[in-house]
Amino acid sequence: MKKISVYAHRGSRGTHPENTMAAFVEADRVGADGIEFDVHLTKDGELVIIHDETLNRTTTLTGFVKDYSAAELRKADAGVKFSPAFSGEGIPFLSEVFEWASANKLIMNVELKNDKLNYPAIEQKVISLIRHYHLESRIVLSSFNHSSIAEVKRLAPDIERALLFEGLPDDIVNILSEKKEAGFHPDAPSLTKELNKQAQELGYVVRPWVANSKEQILKMAEFGVDVIMTDFPEAAIDILQTRDFESM
């Protein structure tokens, strides 16, 4: 039976504060194959890991990430809103995650969060850091901003790229045929078994987001996807292993 990899979406987001070192460490502990996280730029050009353009939802600060310096963001608590048990958990910097990742084998799906705000030269900054840590073979760069993915292709054709979609256009197969990227990351509810097959026949690695329930995980597995992104990697691994056992 086909091995389906499990990526922890924003880390083990279901059990730990999203996009924090605690969530990434937990993903590694439970045996996830990879982690997915989001990158923004600070006011002074540093790469930080947080999902939203603003700090309000997940941290103790308010306002836009882009309006804070790196030093100011280091004062934010990114754990306490999830649970007091994670009080003091900070916003990670991309360099810190890459440094930590040097001691493990996780694949890292780095989403460039430049689909709503323009972050000048974010592609080059991320690529430079990837090269500094020699992580080229363990990175997938994705974005809803497909022009940004084209820029990544121009700057670093050796680093894997993926096209993100939320909802799918009617001509999705034509788009995939024309773009010729490596990864196809649709939202799970939009994916069909037939589209998964078509994308794979075009050479794409299909990594839908996000499957959390047993029903969703088994549905994606039945489609034959390559990777399941989930907020609950430990549970997803257990479900897939049980499925493999029951099918033998």
ZIHULIN-V877433 format. One record per helix or strand of 2 or more residues. SS is the DSSP state (~ for helix, > for strand). FROM is the first residue (numbers start at 1). TO is the last residue. If there is no record, write none. Layout:
SS:FROM:TO + SS:FROM:TO
This chain:
>:5:9 + ~:21:30 + >:34:41 + >:47:49 + ~:65:67 + ~:70:73 + ~:84:86 + ~:94:101 + >:107:112 + ~:122:132 + ~:136:138 + >:139:143 + ~:146:155 + >:160:165 + ~:172:179 + >:183:187 + ~:188:190 + ~:193:201 + >:205:209 + ~:214:223 + >:227:230 + ~:233:246
